[in-house]
Amino acid sequence: MYEPSHGSAPDIAGKGVANPLATILSAAMMLRYSLGKANQADRIETAVKKVLAQGLRTGDIATPDDRTVGTKEMGDAMLAAL
């Protein structure tokens, strides 16, 4: 029920270029709407906003002014923001 609409992207598997934010936000939706954990969902959504406010982007959403990072670095930034 909760998954990013982009699918599993097998063509980029293992390359470290996937954007984990949609999957992370899907987990926030699950917490909010199925598990009744709005506070935890809020924390995740706030962390995503913080990471994006820092200018971090994976290649699929990066602009010239952003700092382009890979999957692991984006995940690490999310953990730090939480």
N, CA, C and O atoms as a GROMACS GRO file, in nm:
protein
  328
    1MET      N    1   0.081  -0.118   0.000
    1MET     CA    2   0.000   0.000   0.000
    1MET      C    3   0.086   0.126   0.000
    1MET      O    4   0.049   0.225  -0.063
    2TYR      N    5   0.199   0.124   0.068
    2TYR     CA    6   0.286   0.242   0.075
    2TYR      C    7   0.416   0.212   0.004
    2TYR      O    8   0.501   0.139   0.055
    3GLU      N    9   0.431   0.268  -0.113
    3GLU     CA   10   0.554   0.254  -0.189
    3GLU      C   11   0.568   0.373  -0.282
    3GLU      O   12   0.468   0.432  -0.324
    4PRO      N   13   0.690   0.408  -0.315
    4PRO     CA   14   0.709   0.518  -0.410
    4PRO      C   15   0.657   0.477  -0.547
    4PRO      O   16   0.663   0.359  -0.584
    5SER      N   17   0.607   0.570  -0.621
    5SER     CA   18   0.547   0.539  -0.750
    5SER      C   19   0.649   0.505  -0.857
    5SER      O   20   0.612   0.456  -0.964
    6HIS      N   21   0.776   0.531  -0.832
    6HIS     CA   22   0.877   0.508  -0.935
    6HIS      C   23   0.917   0.362  -0.949
    6HIS      O   24   0.986   0.327  -1.045
    7GLY      N   25   0.876   0.276  -0.858
    7GLY     CA   26   0.910   0.134  -0.868
    7GLY      C   27   1.048   0.104  -0.813
    7GLY      O   28   1.107   0.185  -0.741
    8SER      N   29   1.098  -0.013  -0.846
    8SER     CA   30   1.224  -0.059  -0.787
    8SER      C   31   1.348  -0.017  -0.865
    8SER      O   32   1.459  -0.030  -0.813
    9ALA      N   33   1.334   0.033  -0.985
    9ALA     CA   34   1.445   0.084  -1.067
    9ALA      C   35   1.561  -0.015  -1.077
    9ALA      O   36   1.672   0.018  -1.038
   10PRO      N   37   1.537  -0.136  -1.128
   10PRO     CA   38   1.644  -0.235  -1.136
   10PRO      C   39   1.761  -0.191  -1.225
   10PRO      O   40   1.872  -0.244  -1.212
   11ASP      N   41   1.738  -0.097  -1.315
   11ASP     CA   42   1.845  -0.051  -1.403
   11ASP      C   43   1.953   0.027  -1.330
   11ASP      O   44   2.064   0.041  -1.381
   12ILE      N   45   1.923   0.078  -1.211
   12ILE     CA   46   2.025   0.151  -1.136
   12ILE      C   47   2.063   0.081  -1.006
   12ILE      O   48   2.134   0.138  -0.923
   13ALA      N   49   2.016  -0.040  -0.986
   13ALA     CA   50   2.045  -0.116  -0.864
   13ALA      C   51   2.196  -0.129  -0.844
   13ALA      O   52   2.269  -0.165  -0.936
   14GLY      N   53   2.241  -0.100  -0.723
   14GLY     CA   54   2.381  -0.115  -0.687
   14GLY      C   55   2.473  -0.003  -0.734
   14GLY      O   56   2.593  -0.008  -0.709
   15LYS      N   57   2.418   0.097  -0.801
   15LYS     CA   58   2.501   0.207  -0.853
   15LYS      C   59   2.513   0.324  -0.757
   15LYS      O   60   2.595   0.413  -0.779
   16GLY      N   61   2.434   0.325  -0.649
   16GLY     CA   62   2.442   0.433  -0.551
   16GLY      C   63   2.385   0.564  -0.598
   16GLY      O   64   2.422   0.670  -0.547
   17VAL      N   65   2.295   0.560  -0.696
   17VAL     CA   66   2.238   0.684  -0.749
   17VAL      C   67   2.088   0.697  -0.723
   17VAL      O   68   2.027   0.796  -0.763
   18ALA      N   69   2.030   0.599  -0.659
   18ALA     CA   70   1.885   0.604  -0.633
   18ALA      C   71   1.853   0.708  -0.526
   18ALA      O   72   1.933   0.732  -0.435
   19ASN      N   73   1.738   0.767  -0.538
   19ASN     CA   74   1.691   0.866  -0.441
   19ASN      C   75   1.605   0.793  -0.337
   19ASN      O   76   1.498   0.742  -0.370
   20PRO      N   77   1.651   0.787  -0.211
   20PRO     CA   78   1.575   0.714  -0.109
   20PRO      C   79   1.460   0.794  -0.046
   20PRO      O   80   1.384   0.739   0.033
   21LEU      N   81   1.446   0.922  -0.081
   21LEU     CA   82   1.349   1.007  -0.011
   21LEU      C   83   1.205   0.963  -0.033
   21LEU      O   84   1.125   0.970   0.061
   22ALA      N   85   1.168   0.919  -0.151
   22ALA     CA   86   1.031   0.876  -0.174
   22ALA      C   87   0.997   0.753  -0.090
   22ALA      O   88   0.886   0.742  -0.037
   23THR      N   89   1.090   0.661  -0.078
   23THR     CA   90   1.068   0.543   0.005
   23THR      C   91   1.056   0.584   0.152
   23THR      O   92   0.971   0.532   0.224
   24ILE      N   93   1.141   0.674   0.194
   24ILE     CA   94   1.138   0.722   0.333
   24ILE      C   95   1.005   0.793   0.361
   24ILE      O   96   0.946   0.773   0.467
   25LEU      N   97   0.960   0.875   0.267
   25LEU     CA   98   0.832   0.943   0.286
   25LEU      C   99   0.714   0.846   0.280
   25LEU      O  100   0.612   0.870   0.344
   26SER      N  101   0.728   0.737   0.206
   26SER     CA  102   0.625   0.633   0.206
   26SER      C  103   0.614   0.570   0.345
   26SER      O  104   0.504   0.538   0.390
   27ALA      N  105   0.727   0.551   0.410
   27ALA     CA  106   0.725   0.498   0.546
   27ALA      C  107   0.655   0.596   0.641
   27ALA      O  108   0.582   0.554   0.732
   28ALA      N  109   0.677   0.725   0.620
   28ALA     CA  110   0.608   0.825   0.703
   28ALA      C  111   0.458   0.817   0.682
   28ALA      O  112   0.381   0.828   0.778
   29MET      N  113   0.415   0.797   0.558
   29MET     CA  114   0.271   0.781   0.532
   29MET      C  115   0.215   0.659   0.603
   29MET      O  116   0.105   0.664   0.659
   30MET      N  117   0.290   0.549   0.602
   30MET     CA  118   0.246   0.428   0.671
   30MET      C  119   0.230   0.455   0.820
   30MET      O  120   0.131   0.416   0.882
   31LEU      N  121   0.330   0.521   0.877
   31LEU     CA  122   0.323   0.553   1.020
   31LEU      C  123   0.200   0.639   1.051
   31LEU      O  124   0.129   0.614   1.148
   32ARG      N  125   0.176   0.740   0.969
   32ARG     CA  126   0.066   0.833   0.993
   32ARG      C  127  -0.072   0.769   0.971
   32ARG      O  128  -0.159   0.778   1.057
   33TYR      N  129  -0.090   0.704   0.857
   33TYR     CA  130  -0.224   0.663   0.816
   33TYR      C  131  -0.263   0.521   0.855
   33TYR      O  132  -0.382   0.491   0.867
   34SER      N  133  -0.167   0.434   0.874
   34SER     CA  134  -0.201   0.296   0.911
   34SER      C  135  -0.169   0.263   1.056
   34SER      O  136  -0.236   0.180   1.117
   35LEU      N  137  -0.067   0.326   1.109
   35LEU     CA  138  -0.022   0.290   1.243
   35LEU      C  139  -0.055   0.395   1.348
   35LEU      O  140  -0.030   0.374   1.467
   36GLY      N  141  -0.113   0.508   1.305
   36GLY     CA  142  -0.151   0.612   1.401
   36GLY      C  143  -0.034   0.676   1.473
   36GLY      O  144  -0.048   0.718   1.588
   37LYS      N  145   0.079   0.683   1.408
   37LYS     CA  146   0.202   0.738   1.468
   37LYS      C  147   0.236   0.872   1.402
   37LYS      O  148   0.340   0.885   1.337
   38ALA      N  149   0.149   0.971   1.419
   38ALA     CA  150   0.166   1.101   1.354
   38ALA      C  151   0.295   1.171   1.399
   38ALA      O  152   0.361   1.235   1.317
   39ASN      N  153   0.331   1.160   1.525
   39ASN     CA  154   0.453   1.226   1.574
   39ASN      C  155   0.577   1.173   1.504
   39ASN      O  156   0.666   1.249   1.466
   40GLN      N  157   0.584   1.041   1.487
   40GLN     CA  158   0.698   0.981   1.419
   40GLN      C  159   0.699   1.020   1.271
   40GLN      O  160   0.805   1.047   1.214
   41ALA      N  161   0.581   1.024   1.210
   41ALA     CA  162   0.572   1.066   1.070
   41ALA      C  163   0.618   1.210   1.056
   41ALA      O  164   0.690   1.244   0.962
   42ASP      N  165   0.578   1.294   1.149
   42ASP     CA  166   0.621   1.435   1.147
   42ASP      C  167   0.772   1.446   1.155
   42ASP      O  168   0.832   1.529   1.086
   43ARG      N  169   0.834   1.365   1.239
   43ARG     CA  170   0.980   1.369   1.253
   43ARG      C  171   1.049   1.334   1.122
   43ARG      O  172   1.148   1.397   1.083
   44ILE      N  173   0.998   1.233   1.054
   44ILE     CA  174   1.056   1.193   0.925
   44ILE      C  175   1.038   1.304   0.823
   44ILE      O  176   1.134   1.340   0.753
   45GLU      N  177   0.919   1.358   0.813
   45GLU     CA  178   0.893   1.464   0.716
   45GLU      C  179   0.977   1.588   0.744
   45GLU      O  180   1.024   1.654   0.651
   46THR      N  181   0.996   1.621   0.870
   46THR     CA  182   1.080   1.734   0.908
   46THR      C  183   1.225   1.709   0.870
   46THR      O  184   1.294   1.799   0.823
   47ALA      N  185   1.271   1.586   0.889
   47ALA     CA  186   1.409   1.550   0.853
   47ALA      C  187   1.430   1.563   0.702
   47ALA      O  188   1.534   1.611   0.658
   48VAL      N  189   1.332   1.520   0.623
   48VAL     CA  190   1.343   1.535   0.477
   48VAL      C  191   1.354   1.683   0.441
   48VAL      O  192   1.437   1.721   0.358
   49LYS      N  193   1.271   1.765   0.502
   49LYS     CA  194   1.276   1.910   0.475
   49LYS      C  195   1.412   1.968   0.512
   49LYS      O  196   1.464   2.052   0.439
   50LYS      N  197   1.470   1.924   0.625
   50LYS     CA  198   1.601   1.972   0.667
   50LYS      C  199   1.709   1.937   0.565
   50LYS      O  200   1.791   2.021   0.527
   51VAL      N  201   1.707   1.812   0.522
   51VAL     CA  202   1.808   1.765   0.426
   51VAL      C  203   1.797   1.844   0.295
   51VAL      O  204   1.898   1.885   0.238
   52LEU      N  205   1.676   1.863   0.249
   52LEU     CA  206   1.657   1.939   0.125
   52LEU      C  207   1.696   2.085   0.144
   52LEU      O  208   1.750   2.147   0.052
   53ALA      N  209   1.668   2.141   0.262
   53ALA     CA  210   1.705   2.280   0.290
   53ALA      C  211   1.857   2.298   0.291
   53ALA      O  212   1.906   2.408   0.266
   54GLN      N  213   1.930   2.192   0.321
   54GLN     CA  214   2.076   2.196   0.319
   54GLN      C  215   2.130   2.195   0.176
   54GLN      O  216   2.250   2.209   0.154
   55GLY      N  217   2.042   2.178   0.079
   55GLY     CA  218   2.083   2.176  -0.061
   55GLY      C  219   2.126   2.040  -0.112
   55GLY      O  220   2.179   2.030  -0.223
   56LEU      N  221   2.105   1.936  -0.033
   56LEU     CA  222   2.143   1.802  -0.078
   56LEU      C  223   2.038   1.747  -0.173
   56LEU      O  224   1.918   1.757  -0.146
   57ARG      N  225   2.082   1.690  -0.284
   57ARG     CA  226   1.993   1.630  -0.382
   57ARG      C  227   2.063   1.511  -0.445
   57ARG      O  228   2.184   1.511  -0.464
   58THR      N  229   1.985   1.410  -0.477
   58THR     CA  230   2.036   1.302  -0.562
   58THR      C  231   2.025   1.352  -0.706
   58THR      O  232   1.956   1.450  -0.734
   59GLY      N  233   2.093   1.284  -0.794
   59GLY     CA  234   2.103   1.330  -0.933
   59GLY      C  235   1.970   1.352  -1.003
   59GLY      O  236   1.960   1.437  -1.092
   60ASP      N  237   1.868   1.276  -0.965
   60ASP     CA  238   1.740   1.286  -1.034
   60ASP      C  239   1.665   1.416  -1.005
   60ASP      O  240   1.577   1.454  -1.082
   61ILE      N  241   1.698   1.485  -0.896
   61ILE     CA  242   1.628   1.608  -0.860
   61ILE      C  243   1.725   1.727  -0.843
   61ILE      O  244   1.684   1.834  -0.799
   62ALA      N  245   1.851   1.707  -0.877
   62ALA     CA  246   1.952   1.812  -0.857
   62ALA      C  247   1.943   1.921  -0.963
   62ALA      O  248   1.909   1.897  -1.078
   63THR      N  249   1.974   2.042  -0.919
   63THR     CA  250   1.991   2.156  -1.009
   63THR      C  251   2.136   2.202  -0.994
   63THR      O  252   2.206   2.155  -0.905
   64PRO      N  253   2.182   2.292  -1.080
   64PRO     CA  254   2.323   2.334  -1.071
   64PRO      C  255   2.363   2.392  -0.936
   64PRO      O  256   2.481   2.387  -0.901
   65ASP      N  257   2.271   2.448  -0.861
   65ASP     CA  258   2.304   2.508  -0.732
   65ASP      C  259   2.304   2.410  -0.616
   65ASP      O  260   2.341   2.446  -0.504
   66ASP      N  261   2.265   2.287  -0.640
   66ASP     CA  262   2.254   2.187  -0.534
   66ASP      C  263   2.384   2.108  -0.520
   66ASP      O  264   2.469   2.106  -0.609
   67ARG      N  265   2.395   2.043  -0.406
   67ARG     CA  266   2.506   1.949  -0.384
   67ARG      C  267   2.453   1.810  -0.416
   67ARG      O  268   2.368   1.757  -0.343
   68THR      N  269   2.502   1.750  -0.522
   68THR     CA  270   2.455   1.618  -0.564
   68THR      C  271   2.525   1.511  -0.481
   68THR      O  272   2.647   1.508  -0.471
   69VAL      N  273   2.443   1.423  -0.422
   69VAL     CA  274   2.494   1.314  -0.339
   69VAL      C  275   2.438   1.182  -0.388
   69VAL      O  276   2.343   1.179  -0.467
   70GLY      N  277   2.497   1.075  -0.342
   70GLY     CA  278   2.449   0.942  -0.377
   70GLY      C  279   2.349   0.890  -0.274
   70GLY      O  280   2.315   0.960  -0.178
   71THR      N  281   2.305   0.770  -0.296
   71THR     CA  282   2.205   0.707  -0.209
   71THR      C  283   2.251   0.700  -0.065
   71THR      O  284   2.177   0.738   0.026
   72LYS      N  285   2.372   0.651  -0.043
   72LYS     CA  286   2.422   0.635   0.094
   72LYS      C  287   2.435   0.768   0.165
   72LYS      O  288   2.396   0.782   0.280
   73GLU      N  289   2.490   0.867   0.097
   73GLU     CA  290   2.509   0.998   0.160
   73GLU      C  291   2.373   1.061   0.194
   73GLU      O  292   2.358   1.125   0.298
   74MET      N  293   2.274   1.044   0.105
   74MET     CA  294   2.141   1.097   0.134
   74MET      C  295   2.082   1.024   0.255
   74MET      O  296   2.022   1.087   0.342
   75GLY      N  297   2.098   0.894   0.260
   75GLY     CA  298   2.049   0.818   0.376
   75GLY      C  299   2.118   0.859   0.504
   75GLY      O  300   2.054   0.873   0.608
   76ASP      N  301   2.249   0.878   0.498
   76ASP     CA  302   2.325   0.923   0.615
   76ASP      C  303   2.278   1.061   0.661
   76ASP      O  304   2.266   1.087   0.781
   77ALA      N  305   2.252   1.150   0.565
   77ALA     CA  306   2.203   1.285   0.599
   77ALA      C  307   2.066   1.277   0.666
   77ALA      O  308   2.036   1.353   0.758
   78MET      N  309   1.983   1.186   0.618
   78MET     CA  310   1.852   1.167   0.678
   78MET      C  311   1.865   1.118   0.822
   78MET      O  312   1.796   1.168   0.911
   79LEU      N  313   1.952   1.022   0.845
   79LEU     CA  314   1.973   0.972   0.981
   79LEU      C  315   2.021   1.083   1.074
   79LEU      O  316   1.976   1.095   1.188
   80ALA      N  317   2.113   1.164   1.024
   80ALA     CA  318   2.164   1.275   1.105
   80ALA      C  319   2.054   1.376   1.134
   80ALA      O  320   2.049   1.432   1.243
   81ALA      N  321   1.965   1.400   1.039
   81ALA     CA  322   1.857   1.496   1.056
   81ALA      C  323   1.750   1.446   1.153
   81ALA      O  324   1.681   1.525   1.217
   82LEU      N  325   1.738   1.315   1.163
   82LEU     CA  326   1.641   1.258   1.257
   82LEU      C  327   1.691   1.273   1.399
   82LEU      O  328   1.623   1.231   1.493
   0.00000   0.00000   0.00000
